[in-house]
Amino acid sequence: MHMSVLEERKASISDMNEHGRGICCERESVSGAVSQRACVYCGARVVLNPITDAYHIVHGPIGCASYTWDIRGSLTSGASTYRNSFSTDLRETDIVFGGEKKLSAAIDELMEKAEPAPKLIFVYATCIAGVIGDDIEAVCRAAAKKYGIRVIPVKAPGFSGTKPQGYKLACDAIMALILPGINQSKRFGVNILGDYNLAGETWIIRSYLEEIGIPVISTITGDASYEKLMRAPTAVLNLVQCAGSSTYLAERMYSEMDIPYIKVSFFGIEDTTASLFRVADALGKPEISAKARELAKRRTSEVVPVIEKYKPSLEGKRAAIFVGGGFKAISLIRQFNELGMKTVVAGTQTGKKDEYEIISALADGEAVILDDANPAELERFMLEKQADILVGGVKERPLAYKLGIAFCDHNHERKHPLAGFEGIENFVREVHTTINSPVWKYVKEGPAWAQI
Amino acid sequence: MGANLVNLNVNPCKMCMPMGAVSALCGIKGCMSILHGSQGCATYIRRHMATHYNEPVDIASSSLTEEGTVFGGEANLLKGLRNLIDLYAPEAIGVCTTCLAETIGEDVGAIVKKFYEQNPGTGVKIIHVAAPGYGGTQNEGWFAAIRAVLEQTEQSTAPNGKINVITPMISPADTRWLKDLLNGAGMDFILLPDLSDNLDGVTEKRYNRLKTGGTSLSDIAKMAGARLTVEFSEFTDEKASPAAYLYETYRVPYVKLPLPVGVRGMDQLLTTLEDAGGAVTVDMIKARGRYLDAMVDSHKYCAKARAAVFGEPDFVTAVIRLCCENGILPLLAATGSVSPRLKELLDAEFEDYKDFYPAEEMAILDDSDFDEIERYCRQLGVNLLIGSSDGRRIAHKLDIPLIRCAFPIHDYVGGQRVRMLGFEGSLNLLDQSANCMLEKTETGFRGALYDRFFKTRPAPPADIHAKTASHPCFGEHACKNARVHLPVAPKCNIQCNYCLRNFDCMNESRPGVASKILTPAEALERYMKLKESMPNLTVVGIAGPGDALANFEETRETLRLIREYDADITFCIATNGLMLPMYVPELKKLGVSHVTVTVNAVDPSVGAKIYQHINYMGKTYTGTEGASILLANQLAGIKMLADADIMCKVNCVALKGINDSHIFEVTKQAAALGAFMTNIMPHIPVRGSSFEALDRMTNMEIKAIREVCGVNIKQMAHCRQCRSDAAGTLDEDISIHLREKPASETRPYKRFAVATKSGAIVDIHFGHAKEFYIFESDGEDTRFVETRKVSRYCNGLECDDKEDRWESVIGAVADCEAVLALRIGLVPEKRLKENGIDAIATYERVETAVTLAARERSAMNGIA
């Protein structure tokens, strides 16, 4: 009979190792364990993807381009170029003779024929481009010179680390792009870093800031464009929404462009309110601080009744969480706590040690905490801890359903905002809709003859 | 795009070999797959499949890293195989290579051999499939996996009388249908692969992570002893075809059939089965009859269809043939695979039907992408797409219906239940095609014929009366409906003696006043926000604070933006009428249905007393000259409004001793020019204006004038004289809530330093903090001050020294009462204490933690 937890994995699961809740994390995935993680290329691609008027060329065989084509819910107010997939679609002969020529020719063709005319191209090197030794930096340099546009190489072979390394590569690419704009004069306004405008979330945050009198200069990278990105160096402050992917960029902008940054979070009432106050206070204008407080008060009073309406049907329910980063897990545990729910399973793909410490403290006393979990472990612990709902990515959804467990989509493909005050309503409503759906009754009950 | 690039694939109409290989392996009983490559391949493929099939899809990865790539991935793969066995206890494991493993030259056969040597007695059958991503598409990967399974299974050649059935990638539901058909025909068969249960499972009491369906290894081992192989593919060559392999190696005869779609496809299959000793049952014949009957029923609707079909070659060929049989014009056949044979087969097919489609060209593309497909769809006038959901972007862009019946389907549910095989499946496709055409006709033909043959002039909007009835000002019984006035028009082109426009008076409520001017974009935002909270909002008005038409650019842009967002909302504007004749046609175009014109006099000598001056066409006019120009334009404008079917209300400000005896004339003229109603309202004396000393007329006096004028024209009796940024119903103006409040007063605050990584929570050890978030709090209000980098407080040249580091940390927080961190060591705590700084350990939200800390300290100090 099969087991549910590999010996080697026990160190990453609370109460199955000698350290109790101090689990092992930030390690390479275990071969054959069916990790839910993606790769370096994925990390770089998702951070840069929302730059709407860029041509994102995936240099490699077709698969990587095919599986990342327009799969994320980042919205645009301008160009839709980013929703296309461009790939050099390398074949057997290219592998043998090298793909540099094809890449050059591909850029030539884009410059000659593509509408709208490219101003910015990102070239991603995937596993194979790395292994066959294509010098994509040289190709990009030559193309930039030839056409007088920006062509930025992103060397992201999948095997060269984990997804967070890809984030870092993307941040470096953005810095390479905007550094030439460093000498513009400053304006009163902020940049939003690390929000990807999933279901318009950047727009929501931006609307709050503008309402309280804070102009938003550039958004990196939700609904970004070349022109807007180039204005980023003029901001007086950077706001970092997704710390995991963008702190590194903020740090570089601080040391190289002297733009200070503060971290913010717009998930849940408390985080949203605190972040609004913090941004307003940071800019040192009392009238803005006052407006921030007024806005938060008004919007909170609108949202609280919605939460109160659903709370009775959610109190005491048991949640399992398996998401990408540690901060999202923490934020979710808190939101569940506020709804009177318990978190009984909590895991992430790439959480850090400190984050797990907080997760342990916040989650239910009997909760199991696990890093880089696989389907077998999720199955075992969700059943063992009698979870009522799983929050996770699309791959986990069918598993939850098969186990008779409700599911909340908190991933990058969703089409409903979960940030800001609008997002709180969506979240509570979704959790209610799935946990209390009438379908579970029919799945769990039925005449004796119908049981398989 | 539509640029047709040669060196660049734009929007791929294909996936990679590993995808096809692992899909096929899902149809083998007790089989798990591991992809030998980097972690991303497995994760992306799982996501792609899970979203289509709505089933858990567990695929392992050998998770190759930099080291594995340089020194070989043998150790990773050996460990991965052991782990997979531990976790799933599979009967078989398919090891599929990827781009990476193939390029670094992994000898998977040797690694598998080594695994058997190291792990004797596992009893697990390991099959390796060479599947470089650049070697072909999912179609090639699918057949490569089936062939590898056959090649690596020890076969029993003893004749068993069975027939082998091999399919390309078909849906689980179609697979179930195929099994039912073969059973119904009384065939003893081995189907390879069989996805029917594994990728379309049932809800069970106990979940089995190792799926229990699929073709068993023991059945596969008997395939060499079968009497016939039926392979549903016209595109596998001898090197790739599993049937050809069984013939070459074991002399099992084979037939290759097209997918059983349409009359010919199904007839070929049934004939083959009959020849092989199977029974064509009455049910099958009836199904055929029903399909033919339906073809006849639908043929005229289908004749309107101009189809583009895209996907794998066998799928495309089968669907194009179905189109041809039914009179659906097949304009485009496209595949992402390299397949010159597609053109051969379909050219022949089209030749057979060319009499029915005179003068039509069909495009057949292989190695294509969606950019090219889109270009052809535009050129050829395609009106029906058939394929995977990857065609949805073209469908949305060109407004063409898409029938989703191939992998992957990501935007609809039911990918696992697609039915297109057999008479029933074909009928499903046929019905969907015919219904797409019927839907198109049904929704469009009335308007199209009306536009073409009846429409001679733009018709007046049919809903003008409904709009009037729901307008809180024009309609008498619409008091429950709300309106919003958007203050986008600051400038005015006349100066009335009773008016002084002033933007910042919070408590004033009268026309011409607004707290803040909005840009058109802000106006749209305000509207959207209000509309959400106020479903009874029926009217958007622009009433200044200046004159709507003196700021026509802003007015036009605002209305245009809102119309884009909301097609139904009633537009209303208010004006003094000076620019009205110039803009009536544009107002009509913008969809303005209601206009209020303020006419205080119809005699220039009376007007001269009311209007100080007017600015018209760049010149200022005063006295009767100014009043005459204004009057002429007002009257012409009102007439033009009436002719354009725009409801016009005439407002008249009653000014005691100036025009009160003249108002009867005003209303009479308004009626004669076609105005809908007049609104006589008392003047509100405003300090600083010329008429500040003029007495306001009493309600009784106004009522009396209205009664007299009622003989001329309908009178508005419910005016609230609203502000130009009013919002809500007439009786409940909520605009005050939209405005800003002044900042509260400052209180004594204490400073706190917070160690945080996420920024939201106190989530980092004191010793690890590279920066601190500084706050001020009085225990209730907490304000952010700044972030401080520890490194910037370093005195020495190097900050590596531990002692220097402490100095800089303390420097960074020197002015704070306390430091908040996830944890803090005893030594640093002591150092802080020495400097009069407390240390607090917490994992609260940042702002909450600071507020609590400040509150506690106030309590301790006895201040609270």
HADDOCK unambig.tbl for C-alpha pairs under 7 A between the chains (distance, minus, plus):
assign (segid A and resid 1 and name CA) (segid B and resid 89 and name CA) 6.39 0.50 0.50
assign (segid A and resid 2 and name CA) (segid B and resid 86 and name CA) 5.59 0.50 0.50
assign (segid A and resid 2 and name CA) (segid B and resid 87 and name CA) 5.26 0.50 0.50
assign (segid A and resid 2 and name CA) (segid B and resid 88 and name CA) 5.29 0.50 0.50
assign (segid A and resid 2 and name CA) (segid B and resid 89 and name CA) 4.99 0.50 0.50
assign (segid A and resid 3 and name CA) (segid B and resid 86 and name CA) 5.92 0.50 0.50
assign (segid A and resid 3 and name CA) (segid B and resid 87 and name CA) 5.16 0.50 0.50
assign (segid A and resid 4 and name CA) (segid B and resid 87 and name CA) 5.76 0.50 0.50
assign (segid A and resid 6 and name CA) (segid B and resid 83 and name CA) 6.86 0.50 0.50
assign (segid A and resid 6 and name CA) (segid B and resid 87 and name CA) 6.95 0.50 0.50
assign (segid A and resid 29 and name CA) (segid B and resid 63 and name CA) 6.57 0.50 0.50
assign (segid A and resid 31 and name CA) (segid B and resid 61 and name CA) 6.04 0.50 0.50
assign (segid A and resid 31 and name CA) (segid B and resid 62 and name CA) 4.44 0.50 0.50
assign (segid A and resid 31 and name CA) (segid B and resid 63 and name CA) 5.33 0.50 0.50
assign (segid A and resid 31 and name CA) (segid B and resid 76 and name CA) 5.86 0.50 0.50
assign (segid A and resid 31 and name CA) (segid B and resid 77 and name CA) 6.97 0.50 0.50
assign (segid A and resid 31 and name CA) (segid B and resid 79 and name CA) 6.27 0.50 0.50
assign (segid A and resid 31 and name CA) (segid B and resid 80 and name CA) 4.39 0.50 0.50
assign (segid A and resid 32 and name CA) (segid B and resid 34 and name CA) 6.84 0.50 0.50
assign (segid A and resid 32 and name CA) (segid B and resid 60 and name CA) 4.96 0.50 0.50
assign (segid A and resid 32 and name CA) (segid B and resid 61 and name CA) 5.42 0.50 0.50
assign (segid A and resid 32 and name CA) (segid B and resid 62 and name CA) 5.60 0.50 0.50
assign (segid A and resid 32 and name CA) (segid B and resid 79 and name CA) 6.99 0.50 0.50
assign (segid A and resid 32 and name CA) (segid B and resid 80 and name CA) 3.59 0.50 0.50
assign (segid A and resid 32 and name CA) (segid B and resid 81 and name CA) 6.12 0.50 0.50
assign (segid A and resid 32 and name CA) (segid B and resid 83 and name CA) 5.36 0.50 0.50
assign (segid A and resid 32 and name CA) (segid B and resid 84 and name CA) 5.22 0.50 0.50
assign (segid A and resid 33 and name CA) (segid B and resid 60 and name CA) 6.28 0.50 0.50
assign (segid A and resid 33 and name CA) (segid B and resid 80 and name CA) 6.92 0.50 0.50
assign (segid A and resid 33 and name CA) (segid B and resid 83 and name CA) 6.12 0.50 0.50
assign (segid A and resid 33 and name CA) (segid B and resid 84 and name CA) 6.41 0.50 0.50
assign (segid A and resid 34 and name CA) (segid B and resid 58 and name CA) 6.69 0.50 0.50
assign (segid A and resid 34 and name CA) (segid B and resid 59 and name CA) 6.12 0.50 0.50
assign (segid A and resid 34 and name CA) (segid B and resid 60 and name CA) 4.27 0.50 0.50
assign (segid A and resid 34 and name CA) (segid B and resid 61 and name CA) 6.30 0.50 0.50
assign (segid A and resid 36 and name CA) (segid B and resid 43 and name CA) 6.16 0.50 0.50
assign (segid A and resid 37 and name CA) (segid B and resid 39 and name CA) 6.85 0.50 0.50
assign (segid A and resid 37 and name CA) (segid B and resid 43 and name CA) 6.45 0.50 0.50
assign (segid A and resid 38 and name CA) (segid B and resid 39 and name CA) 5.76 0.50 0.50
assign (segid A and resid 38 and name CA) (segid B and resid 40 and name CA) 4.15 0.50 0.50
assign (segid A and resid 38 and name CA) (segid B and resid 43 and name CA) 5.61 0.50 0.50
assign (segid A and resid 39 and name CA) (segid B and resid 39 and name CA) 5.80 0.50 0.50
assign (segid A and resid 39 and name CA) (segid B and resid 40 and name CA) 4.45 0.50 0.50
assign (segid A and resid 61 and name CA) (segid B and resid 133 and name CA) 6.07 0.50 0.50
assign (segid A and resid 61 and name CA) (segid B and resid 134 and name CA) 5.13 0.50 0.50
assign (segid A and resid 62 and name CA) (segid B and resid 15 and name CA) 6.72 0.50 0.50
assign (segid A and resid 62 and name CA) (segid B and resid 16 and name CA) 6.52 0.50 0.50
assign (segid A and resid 63 and name CA) (segid B and resid 15 and name CA) 5.52 0.50 0.50
assign (segid A and resid 63 and name CA) (segid B and resid 16 and name CA) 5.00 0.50 0.50
assign (segid A and resid 63 and name CA) (segid B and resid 133 and name CA) 6.43 0.50 0.50
assign (segid A and resid 66 and name CA) (segid B and resid 12 and name CA) 5.89 0.50 0.50
assign (segid A and resid 66 and name CA) (segid B and resid 15 and name CA) 6.00 0.50 0.50
assign (segid A and resid 67 and name CA) (segid B and resid 44 and name CA) 6.07 0.50 0.50
assign (segid A and resid 84 and name CA) (segid B and resid 10 and name CA) 6.80 0.50 0.50
assign (segid A and resid 84 and name CA) (segid B and resid 11 and name CA) 5.81 0.50 0.50
assign (segid A and resid 85 and name CA) (segid B and resid 10 and name CA) 5.42 0.50 0.50
assign (segid A and resid 85 and name CA) (segid B and resid 11 and name CA) 4.60 0.50 0.50
assign (segid A and resid 86 and name CA) (segid B and resid 8 and name CA) 6.33 0.50 0.50
assign (segid A and resid 86 and name CA) (segid B and resid 9 and name CA) 5.61 0.50 0.50
assign (segid A and resid 86 and name CA) (segid B and resid 10 and name CA) 4.67 0.50 0.50
assign (segid A and resid 86 and name CA) (segid B and resid 11 and name CA) 6.40 0.50 0.50
assign (segid A and resid 87 and name CA) (segid B and resid 8 and name CA) 5.54 0.50 0.50
assign (segid A and resid 87 and name CA) (segid B and resid 9 and name CA) 5.02 0.50 0.50
assign (segid A and resid 87 and name CA) (segid B and resid 10 and name CA) 6.58 0.50 0.50
assign (segid A and resid 88 and name CA) (segid B and resid 7 and name CA) 6.25 0.50 0.50
assign (segid A and resid 88 and name CA) (segid B and resid 8 and name CA) 4.82 0.50 0.50
assign (segid A and resid 88 and name CA) (segid B and resid 9 and name CA) 6.02 0.50 0.50
assign (segid A and resid 89 and name CA) (segid B and resid 8 and name CA) 6.88 0.50 0.50
assign (segid A and resid 89 and name CA) (segid B and resid 9 and name CA) 6.07 0.50 0.50
assign (segid A and resid 90 and name CA) (segid B and resid 134 and name CA) 6.17 0.50 0.50
assign (segid A and resid 91 and name CA) (segid B and resid 134 and name CA) 4.77 0.50 0.50
assign (segid A and resid 91 and name CA) (segid B and resid 135 and name CA) 6.60 0.50 0.50
assign (segid A and resid 92 and name CA) (segid B and resid 134 and name CA) 5.88 0.50 0.50
assign (segid A and resid 92 and name CA) (segid B and resid 135 and name CA) 6.18 0.50 0.50
assign (segid A and resid 102 and name CA) (segid B and resid 7 and name CA) 6.12 0.50 0.50
assign (segid A and resid 105 and name CA) (segid B and resid 7 and name CA) 6.28 0.50 0.50
assign (segid A and resid 106 and name CA) (segid B and resid 7 and name CA) 4.80 0.50 0.50
assign (segid A and resid 106 and name CA) (segid B and resid 8 and name CA) 5.27 0.50 0.50
assign (segid A and resid 109 and name CA) (segid B and resid 5 and name CA) 6.42 0.50 0.50
assign (segid A and resid 113 and name CA) (segid B and resid 3 and name CA) 5.60 0.50 0.50
assign (segid A and resid 114 and name CA) (segid B and resid 1 and name CA) 6.19 0.50 0.50
assign (segid A and resid 114 and name CA) (segid B and resid 3 and name CA) 5.87 0.50 0.50
assign (segid A and resid 115 and name CA) (segid B and resid 1 and name CA) 5.86 0.50 0.50
assign (segid A and resid 127 and name CA) (segid B and resid 100 and name CA) 6.28 0.50 0.50
assign (segid A and resid 128 and name CA) (segid B and resid 99 and name CA) 6.60 0.50 0.50
assign (segid A and resid 128 and name CA) (segid B and resid 100 and name CA) 6.09 0.50 0.50
assign (segid A and resid 158 and name CA) (segid B and resid 38 and name CA) 5.92 0.50 0.50
assign (segid A and resid 158 and name CA) (segid B and resid 40 and name CA) 6.54 0.50 0.50
assign (segid A and resid 159 and name CA) (segid B and resid 38 and name CA) 5.04 0.50 0.50
assign (segid A and resid 159 and name CA) (segid B and resid 64 and name CA) 5.84 0.50 0.50
assign (segid A and resid 159 and name CA) (segid B and resid 65 and name CA) 4.54 0.50 0.50
assign (segid A and resid 159 and name CA) (segid B and resid 66 and name CA) 5.60 0.50 0.50
assign (segid A and resid 160 and name CA) (segid B and resid 65 and name CA) 5.88 0.50 0.50
assign (segid A and resid 160 and name CA) (segid B and resid 66 and name CA) 5.06 0.50 0.50
assign (segid A and resid 161 and name CA) (segid B and resid 65 and name CA) 6.48 0.50 0.50
assign (segid A and resid 243 and name CA) (segid B and resid 758 and name CA) 5.70 0.50 0.50
assign (segid A and resid 262 and name CA) (segid B and resid 787 and name CA) 6.80 0.50 0.50
assign (segid A and resid 263 and name CA) (segid B and resid 758 and name CA) 6.46 0.50 0.50
assign (segid A and resid 263 and name CA) (segid B and resid 759 and name CA) 4.49 0.50 0.50
assign (segid A and resid 264 and name CA) (segid B and resid 759 and name CA) 5.83 0.50 0.50
assign (segid A and resid 264 and name CA) (segid B and resid 760 and name CA) 6.22 0.50 0.50
assign (segid A and resid 265 and name CA) (segid B and resid 760 and name CA) 6.15 0.50 0.50
assign (segid A and resid 271 and name CA) (segid B and resid 760 and name CA) 6.59 0.50 0.50
assign (segid A and resid 274 and name CA) (segid B and resid 847 and name CA) 6.14 0.50 0.50
assign (segid A and resid 277 and name CA) (segid B and resid 783 and name CA) 6.85 0.50 0.50
assign (segid A and resid 278 and name CA) (segid B and resid 783 and name CA) 6.54 0.50 0.50
assign (segid A and resid 278 and name CA) (segid B and resid 784 and name CA) 4.85 0.50 0.50
assign (segid A and resid 281 and name CA) (segid B and resid 783 and name CA) 5.92 0.50 0.50
assign (segid A and resid 281 and name CA) (segid B and resid 784 and name CA) 5.14 0.50 0.50
assign (segid A and resid 281 and name CA) (segid B and resid 785 and name CA) 6.30 0.50 0.50
assign (segid A and resid 282 and name CA) (segid B and resid 784 and name CA) 5.85 0.50 0.50
assign (segid A and resid 282 and name CA) (segid B and resid 785 and name CA) 5.59 0.50 0.50
assign (segid A and resid 282 and name CA) (segid B and resid 786 and name CA) 5.85 0.50 0.50
assign (segid A and resid 286 and name CA) (segid B and resid 743 and name CA) 6.31 0.50 0.50
assign (segid A and resid 287 and name CA) (segid B and resid 742 and name CA) 6.64 0.50 0.50
assign (segid A and resid 287 and name CA) (segid B and resid 743 and name CA) 5.57 0.50 0.50
assign (segid A and resid 290 and name CA) (segid B and resid 742 and name CA) 6.56 0.50 0.50
assign (segid A and resid 290 and name CA) (segid B and resid 743 and name CA) 4.45 0.50 0.50
assign (segid A and resid 290 and name CA) (segid B and resid 744 and name CA) 6.78 0.50 0.50
assign (segid A and resid 291 and name CA) (segid B and resid 740 and name CA) 6.50 0.50 0.50
assign (segid A and resid 291 and name CA) (segid B and resid 741 and name CA) 6.79 0.50 0.50
assign (segid A and resid 327 and name CA) (segid B and resid 758 and name CA) 6.78 0.50 0.50
assign (segid A and resid 354 and name CA) (segid B and resid 763 and name CA) 6.44 0.50 0.50
assign (segid A and resid 354 and name CA) (segid B and resid 764 and name CA) 6.19 0.50 0.50
assign (segid A and resid 355 and name CA) (segid B and resid 763 and name CA) 6.77 0.50 0.50
assign (segid A and resid 358 and name CA) (segid B and resid 763 and name CA) 6.92 0.50 0.50
assign (segid A and resid 358 and name CA) (segid B and resid 843 and name CA) 6.47 0.50 0.50
assign (segid A and resid 394 and name CA) (segid B and resid 47 and name CA) 6.64 0.50 0.50
assign (segid A and resid 394 and name CA) (segid B and resid 51 and name CA) 6.97 0.50 0.50
assign (segid A and resid 395 and name CA) (segid B and resid 46 and name CA) 6.68 0.50 0.50
assign (segid A and resid 395 and name CA) (segid B and resid 47 and name CA) 5.24 0.50 0.50
assign (segid A and resid 395 and name CA) (segid B and resid 50 and name CA) 5.84 0.50 0.50
assign (segid A and resid 398 and name CA) (segid B and resid 54 and name CA) 5.60 0.50 0.50
assign (segid A and resid 398 and name CA) (segid B and resid 55 and name CA) 4.90 0.50 0.50
assign (segid A and resid 398 and name CA) (segid B and resid 56 and name CA) 4.93 0.50 0.50
assign (segid A and resid 399 and name CA) (segid B and resid 56 and name CA) 5.08 0.50 0.50
assign (segid A and resid 402 and name CA) (segid B and resid 203 and name CA) 6.12 0.50 0.50
assign (segid A and resid 402 and name CA) (segid B and resid 207 and name CA) 6.74 0.50 0.50
assign (segid A and resid 403 and name CA) (segid B and resid 207 and name CA) 6.35 0.50 0.50
assign (segid A and resid 451 and name CA) (segid B and resid 205 and name CA) 6.98 0.50 0.50
assign (segid A and resid 452 and name CA) (segid B and resid 204 and name CA) 5.70 0.50 0.50
assign (segid A and resid 452 and name CA) (segid B and resid 205 and name CA) 6.27 0.50 0.50
